[in-house]
Amino acid sequence: MSSNTVKLSLFLCLSMCLGIGILRFSYTALLPGTREAFAWSTSFASLLGSANLLGYLIGAFAAMRLPQDRSMSTYIQLAAIAGMVSLFCCAFSGFS
């Protein structure tokens, strides 16, 4: 196996770990703080949680339609970058 194949495989594995672990469950950790900061009611926070789960379901069905070839690595990389940008935006939202 070539060195580039090993590096790409490792990157894609870590990208999937990022998407499945940190990005997927960060919403749950951020919800109490955002609820408090914006004075959301529990019913509104519950509605947001339901919308989040609906997004997972839609994403799963959309992902099944992606081509299962070499271009898959591009989709995974773009999703990892979008997720990282999203987390940075949440982390630094209090800055001007």
Biopython code that builds the backbone (N, CA, C, O; Angstrom):
import numpy as np
from Bio.PDB.StructureBuilder import StructureBuilder

atoms = [
    (1, "MET", "N", (0.847, -1.173, 0.000)),
    (1, "MET", "CA", (0.000, 0.000, 0.000)),
    (1, "MET", "C", (0.893, 1.236, 0.000)),
    (1, "MET", "O", (1.863, 1.304, 0.754)),
    (2, "SER", "N", (0.567, 2.208, -0.841)),
    (2, "SER", "CA", (1.420, 3.392, -0.948)),
    (2, "SER", "C", (1.212, 4.324, 0.247)),
    (2, "SER", "O", (0.220, 4.242, 0.971)),
    (3, "SER", "N", (2.166, 5.190, 0.414)),
    (3, "SER", "CA", (2.122, 6.135, 1.528)),
    (3, "SER", "C", (0.922, 7.079, 1.413)),
    (3, "SER", "O", (0.290, 7.406, 2.417)),
    (4, "ASN", "N", (0.612, 7.516, 0.190)),
    (4, "ASN", "CA", (-0.533, 8.415, -0.006)),
    (4, "ASN", "C", (-1.849, 7.730, 0.327)),
    (4, "ASN", "O", (-2.755, 8.359, 0.874)),
    (5, "THR", "N", (-1.964, 6.449, 0.002)),
    (5, "THR", "CA", (-3.178, 5.702, 0.315)),
    (5, "THR", "C", (-3.367, 5.583, 1.815)),
    (5, "THR", "O", (-4.483, 5.714, 2.316)),
    (6, "VAL", "N", (-2.290, 5.337, 2.526)),
    (6, "VAL", "CA", (-2.362, 5.222, 3.980)),
    (6, "VAL", "C", (-2.742, 6.574, 4.596)),
    (6, "VAL", "O", (-3.576, 6.629, 5.501)),
    (7, "LYS", "N", (-2.142, 7.652, 4.115)),
    (7, "LYS", "CA", (-2.455, 8.984, 4.643)),
    (7, "LYS", "C", (-3.907, 9.355, 4.368)),
    (7, "LYS", "O", (-4.587, 9.886, 5.247)),
    (8, "LEU", "N", (-4.382, 9.084, 3.172)),
    (8, "LEU", "CA", (-5.763, 9.398, 2.820)),
    (8, "LEU", "C", (-6.724, 8.551, 3.648)),
    (8, "LEU", "O", (-7.744, 9.058, 4.116)),
    (9, "SER", "N", (-6.420, 7.293, 3.831)),
    (9, "SER", "CA", (-7.269, 6.417, 4.637)),
    (9, "SER", "C", (-7.334, 6.902, 6.081)),
    (9, "SER", "O", (-8.405, 6.905, 6.688)),
    (10, "LEU", "N", (-6.197, 7.310, 6.629)),
    (10, "LEU", "CA", (-6.162, 7.820, 7.995)),
    (10, "LEU", "C", (-6.958, 9.118, 8.113)),
    (10, "LEU", "O", (-7.704, 9.306, 9.074)),
    (11, "PHE", "N", (-6.801, 10.017, 7.133)),
    (11, "PHE", "CA", (-7.544, 11.274, 7.146)),
    (11, "PHE", "C", (-9.046, 11.027, 7.075)),
    (11, "PHE", "O", (-9.814, 11.645, 7.812)),
    (12, "LEU", "N", (-9.464, 10.131, 6.197)),
    (12, "LEU", "CA", (-10.891, 9.851, 6.057)),
    (12, "LEU", "C", (-11.452, 9.186, 7.305)),
    (12, "LEU", "O", (-12.585, 9.464, 7.697)),
    (13, "CYS", "N", (-10.680, 8.321, 7.927)),
    (13, "CYS", "CA", (-11.112, 7.692, 9.174)),
    (13, "CYS", "C", (-11.297, 8.739, 10.277)),
    (13, "CYS", "O", (-12.289, 8.720, 11.006)),
    (14, "LEU", "N", (-10.330, 9.649, 10.387)),
    (14, "LEU", "CA", (-10.430, 10.696, 11.398)),
    (14, "LEU", "C", (-11.567, 11.672, 11.088)),
    (14, "LEU", "O", (-12.206, 12.191, 12.004)),
    (15, "SER", "N", (-11.819, 11.923, 9.802)),
    (15, "SER", "CA", (-12.941, 12.778, 9.421)),
    (15, "SER", "C", (-14.268, 12.154, 9.834)),
    (15, "SER", "O", (-15.168, 12.841, 10.317)),
    (16, "MET", "N", (-14.375, 10.854, 9.637)),
    (16, "MET", "CA", (-15.605, 10.169, 10.041)),
    (16, "MET", "C", (-15.757, 10.191, 11.562)),
    (16, "MET", "O", (-16.866, 10.358, 12.071)),
    (17, "CYS", "N", (-14.660, 10.026, 12.284)),
    (17, "CYS", "CA", (-14.726, 10.117, 13.745)),
    (17, "CYS", "C", (-15.174, 11.507, 14.180)),
    (17, "CYS", "O", (-15.951, 11.652, 15.124)),
    (18, "LEU", "N", (-14.678, 12.520, 13.487)),
    (18, "LEU", "CA", (-15.081, 13.890, 13.787)),
    (18, "LEU", "C", (-16.571, 14.066, 13.544)),
    (18, "LEU", "O", (-17.279, 14.623, 14.383)),
    (19, "GLY", "N", (-17.045, 13.600, 12.414)),
    (19, "GLY", "CA", (-18.454, 13.760, 12.078)),
    (19, "GLY", "C", (-19.371, 12.956, 12.973)),
    (19, "GLY", "O", (-20.407, 13.456, 13.410)),
    (20, "ILE", "N", (-19.007, 11.731, 13.247)),
    (20, "ILE", "CA", (-19.869, 10.871, 14.046)),
    (20, "ILE", "C", (-19.793, 11.237, 15.526)),
    (20, "ILE", "O", (-20.800, 11.185, 16.232)),
    (21, "GLY", "N", (-18.618, 11.600, 15.990)),
    (21, "GLY", "CA", (-18.453, 11.870, 17.416)),
    (21, "GLY", "C", (-18.701, 13.302, 17.803)),
    (21, "GLY", "O", (-19.740, 13.627, 18.378)),
    (22, "ILE", "N", (-17.766, 14.151, 17.494)),
    (22, "ILE", "CA", (-17.803, 15.530, 17.984)),
    (22, "ILE", "C", (-18.954, 16.317, 17.373)),
    (22, "ILE", "O", (-19.726, 16.937, 18.104)),
    (23, "LEU", "N", (-19.085, 16.306, 16.063)),
    (23, "LEU", "CA", (-20.087, 17.151, 15.413)),
    (23, "LEU", "C", (-21.505, 16.687, 15.709)),
    (23, "LEU", "O", (-22.405, 17.508, 15.890)),
    (24, "ARG", "N", (-21.703, 15.407, 15.757)),
    (24, "ARG", "CA", (-23.056, 14.894, 15.954)),
    (24, "ARG", "C", (-23.571, 15.162, 17.358)),
    (24, "ARG", "O", (-24.745, 15.485, 17.532)),
    (25, "PHE", "N", (-22.726, 15.035, 18.345)),
    (25, "PHE", "CA", (-23.194, 15.145, 19.713)),
    (25, "PHE", "C", (-22.894, 16.497, 20.353)),
    (25, "PHE", "O", (-23.245, 16.716, 21.513)),
    (26, "SER", "N", (-22.256, 17.400, 19.627)),
    (26, "SER", "CA", (-21.988, 18.717, 20.206)),
    (26, "SER", "C", (-23.269, 19.512, 20.385)),
    (26, "SER", "O", (-23.345, 20.374, 21.261)),
    (27, "TYR", "N", (-24.269, 19.237, 19.572)),
    (27, "TYR", "CA", (-25.551, 19.941, 19.704)),
    (27, "TYR", "C", (-26.133, 19.728, 21.094)),
    (27, "TYR", "O", (-26.609, 20.673, 21.723)),
    (28, "THR", "N", (-26.097, 18.496, 21.571)),
    (28, "THR", "CA", (-26.649, 18.178, 22.882)),
    (28, "THR", "C", (-25.906, 18.919, 23.988)),
    (28, "THR", "O", (-26.518, 19.380, 24.951)),
    (29, "ALA", "N", (-24.606, 19.030, 23.850)),
    (29, "ALA", "CA", (-23.817, 19.732, 24.871)),
    (29, "ALA", "C", (-24.031, 21.241, 24.813)),
    (29, "ALA", "O", (-23.963, 21.912, 25.843)),
    (30, "LEU", "N", (-24.288, 21.782, 23.627)),
    (30, "LEU", "CA", (-24.470, 23.224, 23.475)),
    (30, "LEU", "C", (-25.883, 23.688, 23.810)),
    (30, "LEU", "O", (-26.087, 24.868, 24.095)),
    (31, "LEU", "N", (-26.853, 22.797, 23.783)),
    (31, "LEU", "CA", (-28.246, 23.197, 23.959)),
    (31, "LEU", "C", (-28.534, 23.880, 25.299)),
    (31, "LEU", "O", (-29.187, 24.923, 25.293)),
    (32, "PRO", "N", (-28.088, 23.356, 26.446)),
    (32, "PRO", "CA", (-28.401, 24.060, 27.694)),
    (32, "PRO", "C", (-27.830, 25.475, 27.756)),
    (32, "PRO", "O", (-28.490, 26.388, 28.252)),
    (33, "GLY", "N", (-26.626, 25.657, 27.263)),
    (33, "GLY", "CA", (-26.015, 26.987, 27.282)),
    (33, "GLY", "C", (-26.723, 27.963, 26.358)),
    (33, "GLY", "O", (-26.944, 29.118, 26.723)),
    (34, "THR", "N", (-27.078, 27.507, 25.168)),
    (34, "THR", "CA", (-27.780, 28.398, 24.241)),
    (34, "THR", "C", (-29.199, 28.669, 24.718)),
    (34, "THR", "O", (-29.726, 29.764, 24.517)),
    (35, "ARG", "N", (-29.815, 27.682, 25.347)),
    (35, "ARG", "CA", (-31.164, 27.890, 25.886)),
    (35, "ARG", "C", (-31.153, 28.960, 26.967)),
    (35, "ARG", "O", (-32.037, 29.814, 27.026)),
    (36, "GLU", "N", (-30.151, 28.899, 27.807)),
    (36, "GLU", "CA", (-30.010, 29.886, 28.875)),
    (36, "GLU", "C", (-29.658, 31.266, 28.312)),
    (36, "GLU", "O", (-30.212, 32.277, 28.743)),
    (37, "ALA", "N", (-28.739, 31.302, 27.354)),
    (37, "ALA", "CA", (-28.266, 32.571, 26.805)),
    (37, "ALA", "C", (-29.364, 33.321, 26.053)),
    (37, "ALA", "O", (-29.430, 34.549, 26.107)),
    (38, "PHE", "N", (-30.214, 32.591, 25.360)),
    (38, "PHE", "CA", (-31.250, 33.232, 24.552)),
    (38, "PHE", "C", (-32.634, 33.154, 25.179)),
    (38, "PHE", "O", (-33.615, 33.555, 24.553)),
    (39, "ALA", "N", (-32.732, 32.646, 26.406)),
    (39, "ALA", "CA", (-33.992, 32.547, 27.155)),
    (39, "ALA", "C", (-35.056, 31.775, 26.372)),
    (39, "ALA", "O", (-36.209, 32.198, 26.293)),
    (40, "TRP", "N", (-34.654, 30.632, 25.791)),
    (40, "TRP", "CA", (-35.601, 29.795, 25.065)),
    (40, "TRP", "C", (-36.438, 29.002, 26.060)),
    (40, "TRP", "O", (-35.945, 28.624, 27.122)),
    (41, "SER", "N", (-37.678, 28.754, 25.730)),
    (41, "SER", "CA", (-38.528, 27.913, 26.563)),
    (41, "SER", "C", (-38.155, 26.447, 26.327)),
    (41, "SER", "O", (-37.485, 26.113, 25.350)),
    (42, "THR", "N", (-38.597, 25.589, 27.229)),
    (42, "THR", "CA", (-38.298, 24.163, 27.063)),
    (42, "THR", "C", (-39.017, 23.592, 25.842)),
    (42, "THR", "O", (-38.495, 22.694, 25.181)),
    (43, "SER", "N", (-40.207, 24.105, 25.540)),
    (43, "SER", "CA", (-40.921, 23.591, 24.366)),
    (43, "SER", "C", (-40.201, 23.981, 23.067)),
    (43, "SER", "O", (-40.164, 23.197, 22.118)),
    (44, "PHE", "N", (-39.632, 25.188, 23.027)),
    (44, "PHE", "CA", (-38.879, 25.597, 21.849)),
    (44, "PHE", "C", (-37.594, 24.779, 21.714)),
    (44, "PHE", "O", (-37.230, 24.369, 20.611)),
    (45, "ALA", "N", (-36.910, 24.542, 22.830)),
    (45, "ALA", "CA", (-35.701, 23.722, 22.799)),
    (45, "ALA", "C", (-36.024, 22.293, 22.368)),
    (45, "ALA", "O", (-35.233, 21.658, 21.670)),
    (46, "SER", "N", (-37.172, 21.794, 22.779)),
    (46, "SER", "CA", (-37.605, 20.461, 22.365)),
    (46, "SER", "C", (-37.880, 20.429, 20.869)),
    (46, "SER", "O", (-37.552, 19.453, 20.195)),
    (47, "LEU", "N", (-38.474, 21.480, 20.357)),
    (47, "LEU", "CA", (-38.726, 21.578, 18.919)),
    (47, "LEU", "C", (-37.415, 21.607, 18.135)),
    (47, "LEU", "O", (-37.309, 20.983, 17.080)),
    (48, "LEU", "N", (-36.426, 22.324, 18.644)),
    (48, "LEU", "CA", (-35.111, 22.343, 17.998)),
    (48, "LEU", "C", (-34.464, 20.962, 18.011)),
    (48, "LEU", "O", (-33.828, 20.560, 17.036)),
    (49, "GLY", "N", (-34.625, 20.240, 19.115)),
    (49, "GLY", "CA", (-34.092, 18.879, 19.190)),
    (49, "GLY", "C", (-34.741, 17.963, 18.171)),
    (49, "GLY", "O", (-34.071, 17.135, 17.555)),
    (50, "SER", "N", (-36.038, 18.111, 17.995)),
    (50, "SER", "CA", (-36.738, 17.310, 16.987)),
    (50, "SER", "C", (-36.273, 17.667, 15.583)),
    (50, "SER", "O", (-36.100, 16.791, 14.736)),
    (51, "ALA", "N", (-36.073, 18.957, 15.343)),
    (51, "ALA", "CA", (-35.571, 19.383, 14.027)),
    (51, "ALA", "C", (-34.168, 18.835, 13.789)),
    (51, "ALA", "O", (-33.825, 18.483, 12.660)),
    (52, "ASN", "N", (-33.358, 18.760, 14.836)),
    (52, "ASN", "CA", (-32.011, 18.205, 14.724)),
    (52, "ASN", "C", (-32.069, 16.728, 14.329)),
    (52, "ASN", "O", (-31.322, 16.287, 13.455)),
    (53, "LEU", "N", (-32.948, 15.975, 14.967)),
    (53, "LEU", "CA", (-33.086, 14.558, 14.637)),
    (53, "LEU", "C", (-33.644, 14.372, 13.224)),
    (53, "LEU", "O", (-33.252, 13.442, 12.519)),
    (54, "LEU", "N", (-34.547, 15.245, 12.814)),
    (54, "LEU", "CA", (-35.061, 15.180, 11.443)),
    (54, "LEU", "C", (-33.932, 15.439, 10.442)),
    (54, "LEU", "O", (-33.881, 14.820, 9.379)),
    (55, "GLY", "N", (-33.036, 16.351, 10.790)),
    (55, "GLY", "CA", (-31.874, 16.612, 9.942)),
    (55, "GLY", "C", (-30.981, 15.397, 9.805)),
    (55, "GLY", "O", (-30.446, 15.146, 8.725)),
    (56, "TYR", "N", (-30.805, 14.625, 10.891)),
    (56, "TYR", "CA", (-30.031, 13.387, 10.809)),
    (56, "TYR", "C", (-30.696, 12.401, 9.851)),
    (56, "TYR", "O", (-30.025, 11.755, 9.046)),
    (57, "LEU", "N", (-32.012, 12.293, 9.947)),
    (57, "LEU", "CA", (-32.741, 11.360, 9.099)),
    (57, "LEU", "C", (-32.641, 11.762, 7.631)),
    (57, "LEU", "O", (-32.382, 10.918, 6.773)),
    (58, "ILE", "N", (-32.842, 13.034, 7.339)),
    (58, "ILE", "CA", (-32.734, 13.515, 5.961)),
    (58, "ILE", "C", (-31.303, 13.326, 5.440)),
    (58, "ILE", "O", (-31.103, 12.918, 4.295)),
    (59, "GLY", "N", (-30.322, 13.621, 6.279)),
    (59, "GLY", "CA", (-28.925, 13.437, 5.888)),
    (59, "GLY", "C", (-28.583, 11.988, 5.594)),
    (59, "GLY", "O", (-27.814, 11.705, 4.675)),
    (60, "ALA", "N", (-29.146, 11.068, 6.367)),
    (60, "ALA", "CA", (-28.880, 9.648, 6.129)),
    (60, "ALA", "C", (-29.441, 9.207, 4.781)),
    (60, "ALA", "O", (-28.790, 8.471, 4.039)),
    (61, "PHE", "N", (-30.650, 9.662, 4.472)),
    (61, "PHE", "CA", (-31.232, 9.292, 3.181)),
    (61, "PHE", "C", (-30.492, 9.971, 2.026)),
    (61, "PHE", "O", (-30.322, 9.373, 0.963)),
    (62, "ALA", "N", (-30.057, 11.203, 2.228)),
    (62, "ALA", "CA", (-29.310, 11.904, 1.178)),
    (62, "ALA", "C", (-27.947, 11.248, 0.956)),
    (62, "ALA", "O", (-27.477, 11.176, -0.180)),
    (63, "ALA", "N", (-27.312, 10.772, 2.020)),
    (63, "ALA", "CA", (-25.991, 10.152, 1.904)),
    (63, "ALA", "C", (-26.047, 8.837, 1.139)),
    (63, "ALA", "O", (-25.068, 8.448, 0.502)),
    (64, "MET", "N", (-27.176, 8.153, 1.196)),
    (64, "MET", "CA", (-27.293, 6.890, 0.460)),
    (64, "MET", "C", (-27.268, 7.125, -1.051)),
    (64, "MET", "O", (-26.945, 6.212, -1.812)),
    (65, "ARG", "N", (-27.601, 8.325, -1.487)),
    (65, "ARG", "CA", (-27.651, 8.619, -2.915)),
    (65, "ARG", "C", (-26.314, 9.130, -3.461)),
    (65, "ARG", "O", (-26.178, 9.328, -4.668)),
    (66, "LEU", "N", (-25.342, 9.341, -2.596)),
    (66, "LEU", "CA", (-24.034, 9.787, -3.059)),
    (66, "LEU", "C", (-23.329, 8.651, -3.795)),
    (66, "LEU", "O", (-23.511, 7.484, -3.448)),
    (67, "PRO", "N", (-22.537, 8.976, -4.793)),
    (67, "PRO", "CA", (-21.824, 7.920, -5.523)),
    (67, "PRO", "C", (-20.766, 7.270, -4.628)),
    (67, "PRO", "O", (-20.033, 7.957, -3.916)),
    (68, "GLN", "N", (-20.700, 5.965, -4.674)),
    (68, "GLN", "CA", (-19.746, 5.214, -3.856)),
    (68, "GLN", "C", (-18.485, 4.927, -4.672)),
    (68, "GLN", "O", (-18.203, 3.780, -5.017)),
    (69, "ASP", "N", (-17.739, 5.980, -4.972)),
    (69, "ASP", "CA", (-16.510, 5.820, -5.736)),
    (69, "ASP", "C", (-15.438, 6.740, -5.147)),
    (69, "ASP", "O", (-15.534, 7.139, -3.986)),
    (70, "ARG", "N", (-14.438, 7.071, -5.930)),
    (70, "ARG", "CA", (-13.333, 7.901, -5.434)),
    (70, "ARG", "C", (-13.780, 9.301, -5.017)),
    (70, "ARG", "O", (-13.117, 9.933, -4.195)),
    (71, "SER", "N", (-14.873, 9.790, -5.557)),
    (71, "SER", "CA", (-15.339, 11.133, -5.187)),
    (71, "SER", "C", (-15.895, 11.176, -3.766)),
    (71, "SER", "O", (-16.113, 12.262, -3.227)),
    (72, "MET", "N", (-16.128, 10.025, -3.153)),
    (72, "MET", "CA", (-16.652, 9.987, -1.784)),
    (72, "MET", "C", (-15.703, 10.685, -0.812)),
    (72, "MET", "O", (-16.153, 11.323, 0.139)),
    (73, "SER", "N", (-14.405, 10.570, -1.041)),
    (73, "SER", "CA", (-13.450, 11.215, -0.141)),
    (73, "SER", "C", (-13.608, 12.736, -0.179)),
    (73, "SER", "O", (-13.404, 13.400, 0.838)),
    (74, "THR", "N", (-13.965, 13.291, -1.327)),
    (74, "THR", "CA", (-14.199, 14.738, -1.433)),
    (74, "THR", "C", (-15.406, 15.149, -0.610)),
    (74, "THR", "O", (-15.369, 16.173, 0.072)),
    (75, "TYR", "N", (-16.487, 14.357, -0.666)),
    (75, "TYR", "CA", (-17.677, 14.652, 0.122)),
    (75, "TYR", "C", (-17.372, 14.604, 1.623)),
    (75, "TYR", "O", (-17.829, 15.456, 2.385)),
    (76, "ILE", "N", (-16.611, 13.616, 2.031)),
    (76, "ILE", "CA", (-16.278, 13.475, 3.450)),
    (76, "ILE", "C", (-15.403, 14.638, 3.916)),
    (76, "ILE", "O", (-15.608, 15.169, 5.008)),
    (77, "GLN", "N", (-14.439, 15.033, 3.102)),
    (77, "GLN", "CA", (-13.581, 16.156, 3.459)),
    (77, "GLN", "C", (-14.376, 17.456, 3.550)),
    (77, "GLN", "O", (-14.173, 18.237, 4.479)),
    (78, "LEU", "N", (-15.270, 17.694, 2.605)),
    (78, "LEU", "CA", (-16.093, 18.905, 2.644)),
    (78, "LEU", "C", (-17.005, 18.913, 3.870)),
    (78, "LEU", "O", (-17.199, 19.956, 4.493)),
    (79, "ALA", "N", (-17.559, 17.764, 4.212)),
    (79, "ALA", "CA", (-18.413, 17.681, 5.392)),
    (79, "ALA", "C", (-17.612, 17.937, 6.668)),
    (79, "ALA", "O", (-18.109, 18.591, 7.586)),
    (80, "ALA", "N", (-16.386, 17.433, 6.736)),
    (80, "ALA", "CA", (-15.545, 17.664, 7.911)),
    (80, "ALA", "C", (-15.182, 19.142, 8.038)),
    (80, "ALA", "O", (-15.196, 19.691, 9.140)),
    (81, "ILE", "N", (-14.864, 19.778, 6.935)),
    (81, "ILE", "CA", (-14.521, 21.204, 6.966)),
    (81, "ILE", "C", (-15.733, 22.031, 7.365)),
    (81, "ILE", "O", (-15.616, 22.951, 8.174)),
    (82, "ALA", "N", (-16.907, 21.711, 6.801)),
    (82, "ALA", "CA", (-18.133, 22.438, 7.165)),
    (82, "ALA", "C", (-18.447, 22.255, 8.646)),
    (82, "ALA", "O", (-18.871, 23.201, 9.310)),
    (83, "GLY", "N", (-18.245, 21.061, 9.161)),
    (83, "GLY", "CA", (-18.477, 20.817, 10.585)),
    (83, "GLY", "C", (-17.522, 21.583, 11.468)),
    (83, "GLY", "O", (-17.924, 22.116, 12.502)),
    (84, "MET", "N", (-16.254, 21.647, 11.074)),
    (84, "MET", "CA", (-15.280, 22.399, 11.865)),
    (84, "MET", "C", (-15.612, 23.888, 11.863)),
    (84, "MET", "O", (-15.508, 24.550, 12.896)),
    (85, "VAL", "N", (-16.011, 24.413, 10.708)),
    (85, "VAL", "CA", (-16.394, 25.829, 10.638)),
    (85, "VAL", "C", (-17.604, 26.089, 11.533)),
    (85, "VAL", "O", (-17.665, 27.105, 12.225)),
    (86, "SER", "N", (-18.553, 25.178, 11.516)),
    (86, "SER", "CA", (-19.733, 25.310, 12.361)),
    (86, "SER", "C", (-19.367, 25.355, 13.846)),
    (86, "SER", "O", (-19.891, 26.181, 14.594)),
    (87, "LEU", "N", (-18.468, 24.465, 14.265)),
    (87, "LEU", "CA", (-18.054, 24.453, 15.674)),
    (87, "LEU", "C", (-17.281, 25.709, 16.035)),
    (87, "LEU", "O", (-17.450, 26.232, 17.136)),
    (88, "PHE", "N", (-16.434, 26.209, 15.136)),
    (88, "PHE", "CA", (-15.711, 27.450, 15.402)),
    (88, "PHE", "C", (-16.690, 28.614, 15.528)),
    (88, "PHE", "O", (-16.518, 29.477, 16.388)),
    (89, "CYS", "N", (-17.708, 28.643, 14.682)),
    (89, "CYS", "CA", (-18.712, 29.706, 14.777)),
    (89, "CYS", "C", (-19.440, 29.650, 16.119)),
    (89, "CYS", "O", (-19.722, 30.689, 16.715)),
    (90, "CYS", "N", (-19.740, 28.455, 16.590)),
    (90, "CYS", "CA", (-20.393, 28.327, 17.897)),
    (90, "CYS", "C", (-19.442, 28.731, 19.023)),
    (90, "CYS", "O", (-19.860, 29.364, 19.992)),
    (91, "ALA", "N", (-18.189, 28.374, 18.900)),
    (91, "ALA", "CA", (-17.226, 28.650, 19.962)),
    (91, "ALA", "C", (-16.937, 30.147, 20.092)),
    (91, "ALA", "O", (-16.761, 30.648, 21.202)),
    (92, "PHE", "N", (-16.889, 30.854, 18.981)),
    (92, "PHE", "CA", (-16.517, 32.260, 19.009)),
    (92, "PHE", "C", (-17.696, 33.181, 18.715)),
    (92, "PHE", "O", (-17.497, 34.300, 18.243)),
    (93, "SER", "N", (-18.906, 32.736, 18.983)),
    (93, "SER", "CA", (-20.080, 33.554, 18.655)),
    (93, "SER", "C", (-20.194, 34.790, 19.532)),
    (93, "SER", "O", (-20.871, 35.747, 19.156)),
    (94, "GLY", "N", (-19.551, 34.793, 20.687)),
    (94, "GLY", "CA", (-19.634, 35.946, 21.579)),
    (94, "GLY", "C", (-18.681, 37.068, 21.200)),
    (94, "GLY", "O", (-18.770, 38.166, 21.749)),
    (95, "PHE", "N", (-17.768, 36.806, 20.264)),
    (95, "PHE", "CA", (-16.824, 37.839, 19.860)),
    (95, "PHE", "C", (-17.428, 38.750, 18.809)),
    (95, "PHE", "O", (-18.323, 38.347, 18.066)),
    (96, "SER", "N", (-16.935, 39.980, 18.750)),
    (96, "SER", "CA", (-17.469, 40.927, 17.766)),
    (96, "SER", "C", (-16.940, 40.600, 16.373)),
    (96, "SER", "O", (-17.277, 41.285, 15.408)),
]
sb = StructureBuilder()
sb.init_structure("model")
sb.init_model(0)
sb.init_chain("A")
sb.init_seg("    ")
for serial, (resi, resn, name, xyz) in enumerate(atoms, 1):
    if name == "N":
        sb.init_residue(resn, " ", resi, " ")
    sb.init_atom(name, np.array(xyz, "f"), 0.0, 1.0, " ", f" {name:<3s}", serial, name[0])
structure = sb.get_structure()
